[in-house]
Amino acid sequence: MKAERAIVAERALARHSAALLRPGPEKADVLQALARAADRMARTLRGAMARLCGGYPPEVAIAAPREIGIEEFQSEGLTAYSIYSVLPGLDRLASAIDGEAVLRLVDRTFGGPGEAPRPMPRELPMSAELMVQRIETILSEELGRALGGSHAIRPLRRDRDLAQLQPFASATRLALLEITISEGSREPWPIRLVLPVEALSSLTGMGAQPATSTTRAPAKGDPLAEPYGAMPLPVTALLVDTRVPLRTVSTLAVGQVLMLPIARSVPLVVGGQTVGHGAIGAVDDRVAIEITHLP
């Protein structure tokens, strides 16, 4: 079809401010910022890990962060994989803790020489799971402190099979922090942390800052007063957050059992925003949630 007349612009094209079009930080810059945070974490992690190492601070070394894919994060042998939530952005982190090292720590805790059983078990016993929980807590606190303290990092769940957790999409690029814990003549043991590369700018404080404004904010309504107080709001407690392969969903049948890991820290969501976290329990034969954290 041919136009009857020439097409011309009715007004000049918009010219946006260069500040509005300014690109985000380069990948090399955010990796360098993560490297500085890793240096801070290495210093504080020595004292934190001393609680697990007989009171003596171990040597902690963290290699310069590098970019990997999720397949490279997979380890051979017994490994405790954990995923963490990062508030307020709700990003995901993951760690891989060497299972043999955990068993050696447990053996020392119960007065042994610090040796892992032979042959190695296929799964970690309950005592080792409790040790992994302690390591998760230390990693959460020290990484959050190293990143400036503006992000609350919370362990969500763990599994010996990374595929069961599915913390990231297969195409997600990850920044890897390789931590090595050394105690004198004892065999060093590794911990690996991965963070999505696309989330590094916000996690390291290099993201765009909101523009300040002198405009007076409107007065907020009192949520305890009417008509707001009686307004019903849907509250969602996310008990399970997992991904199931399409082939499994396509073959669902009555009586089939799906393994769904329940998170230890359940997020509460109101209006699309996470307002807190809680632990699952029971009250009067009903499932209940005890609030354990509010942002």
N, C-alpha and C positions, 0 to 999 in steps of 0.2 A: 504494500500500500504506500502510495506517495503522498507526502504532506502537501496541503494546498499552499502553505506559505512557510517561509524559513522560521525555524525555531530560535528565538533569542531569549536571553535571560531578562526578566522584568526588573531585577535589582542586582546589585553587586553581591558577589559571593561573600559569605561570612569569613572574617579573618579572626581566628581564635588566638587568644593570648598564648605566647610561647610557654608560660608557666603552666597553663592548663594542659598543654601537649607534651610536657616534659616526661621523658620515659622514666621508668623505675630504675632502681640500682642494677648495675651489671652483676651477672652471676659471680664473677671473680670477686667483686666487692662484698657480696653477702657471704661467700665462702670464707673470705678473710675475716669478716666480723664473727662468723661462727668459730674460726680458729682462735680468735682472741677469747671468746667465751669458753672454749675448751681449755685454754691455758688457765683461766680462773678456776674452772671446775677441777682440774688436776690438782691444784693446790689445796682446795677445800675437801676434796674427796679422800685425801690421806687420813685426815682426822676422823672423818665419818666412817671409813672402812676399818679403822682401828677397833671399833666395837665388835667387829666380826673376826678380828685377827689377834685375839688374846690381849688387846689393849695396846699393841705396838703398831704405830702407823706404818703401813706398807709404802713402797714406792709406787707411784701412779704416773704412767706415761700415756698421753693421748696423741696419736698421730694426727698429722694435718688432715682435715676433712677432704674427702674425695667423693665424686659423683658415681653412683652405681645404679643398677636396676634391681628389682625385687628378687630376681633369680640368683644374683650374686650374694644376697643376704642369707640365702638358705645355707645351713651348715650340715655337715656330716656328723654322725654320732649323736649322743643324747644331749639335747639342748632345750632349755626353757625359754620359749618365746613369750614376750609380754607386749601388750599394746597399752597406750596411755592416751588420755584425752588432755587437750590443752585449752584452758579457758582464758579469755573469753572467746577466742576465735574458733574453738571446737575443731582444731586441727588434730592430727593423729601422729604419734610417735611410736616407735617399736624398739625393743631391745632383744638381744640374744645372749643368754647367760649360759656358759659352759656347764653341762650337767655334772661332769666328773669333778670340776672344781667345787661345785656346790656340795657334793658328797664328801669331799675332803674336809670342807669347812664343818659339816655336820659331825664327822668323825672326831674332829678336834674339840667341838663343843661338848661332846659326851666323854671327853678324857682320852681319846685315842691318839695315835701318832699323826693323824691327818692323812689317812690313806683311803682311797676309794675301793669298794668291793670288787672282787674279780670272780666270775665275769661281771660286767656292768649290767645293771638291770635295764629292762626295756622302758620303764617309767620311773619317775622320781617318787620315792616314798613320801608319806605325809610330813615327816621331819624335814626332808629336803624342800618340800613345797613351802613350809614355813620359813626356811632360810631364804628362798627365792623372794618371798614377800618382803623380808627385811631388806634385801638388796634393791628391790623395786622402790621401796620407800626412800632409801638413800639416794638412788639415782634421780627420783622425782624432785626431791628437795634440793639437791646440789645442782642439777641442771637448771631448775627454775631460778635458783639464786644466781647462777652464772649468766643467765639471760637477762638479768636485771630485776628479777622479782615481780615483773608485771604480768606474768603468765602462771596460772595455777595448774600444775601438772599432776594428774591423778591416774594411778594404775587402774585399768579396767578389768582385764582378764589375761589369762596365760594358757598356753597349751604346748605340748611337745611337738605338735605338727603345725607348722606355719600356715599350711593351706586351710586348716580349720579356723584360724583367726582371720585370714584375708584382710590384713590391715590397710592395704593400698590396692588401687587398680593396677593391672599388670603393666601398664605403660608409664606409671608414675616414676619419675626420676628422684632418686634419694641421695641425701648427703650422709655419708658414713663417718661416724666417730669410732675409731678403734681404741679401746681402753685396755691397757695391760697392767695388771696388779702383780707386783713382785714382792716377795718376802724373803730376803736373804738367799739361802741356798735352796729354798723350796721352788718347785716348778712354777713359773709365772702362769697366770690364768687370764683369759680374755673376757671382756664384755664388749659387745658391739651395740651401738645406738644408731638408728637411722631417722632422719627427719626429711619430709618432702621438700625438695628444692624450691618449689613455688611458694612455700610458706616461710622460707628463711627471712625474707625481708621484714615481715611482721614480727617473727619470733626474735630477731636480733635488733628490733627497733629502728630498722632502716626504711620502713614503709612510709607512705605519704601521711603527713600529719593533717588533721582536719583544720580547715581555715577558721581563724578566730573571727568573731563578729561582735560588734558593739551593740547590736540590736537586742533589746531586752526580751528575754524569754517569757512566753506567756505563763501565767500562774497555773500551777498544777492543781488538779482536783484532789480532794482528800479521799483516798481509797476506802476509808472507814465510814465515810458519811454517805448519805443517800444523795442522788440515786445510784452512786457507784457501788456502795457496800453490798447491795443485794444482787449485783449484776453477775450472772453465772458465766464462768469461764471454763472451757475444757482444759483439763490437766492431763498430760500424757506421761506415763512412766515407761521408759524404754527398757524393757527387761532383756530383750535379745536384739543384738545388732550383728547380723551375719549375712554372708552371701552364699547362695546355693547354686551350683551349676545348672544350666538350662536343661541338661540331659536328666538331672535328678528331678527337676520340677515337671518335666514332660512325662515322667514315668511314675508319678505319685499314685499310690493305690491305698485302699482302705487297709489299715493294720500296719502300714509301713511306719518305721520309727526314724525320726530325724534327730540327730544329735545337735542340740542347740545350747551353747554355753551361756549360762546366766551371768551377767556382769556383777561383780562385787559392789561396785559403786554405780547405782542406777540414776541416770539423769532424769530430772523432772522438767518438762517442756510446757510452757504456756505461751500461746500465740506465736509459735515458732522460735521462741527464745528460751534457752536453758536458764531456769531460775534457781536451781540447786541440785544437790545430789543426795541420795539416801541409800540405806541398806535394807534389804528385803527381810521381813519377819512375818509374824502372825499375831493377831489380836482377836480373841473371841472366835476362833476358827475361821477367821478371814485373813487374807493376805494383806499386809500393811507395809508401809515404808517409813522408816525412821530417818528424819532429816539429819544428815551428818555434815553437810557443807552448804553454805550459801555464799555466792560470789560477792 
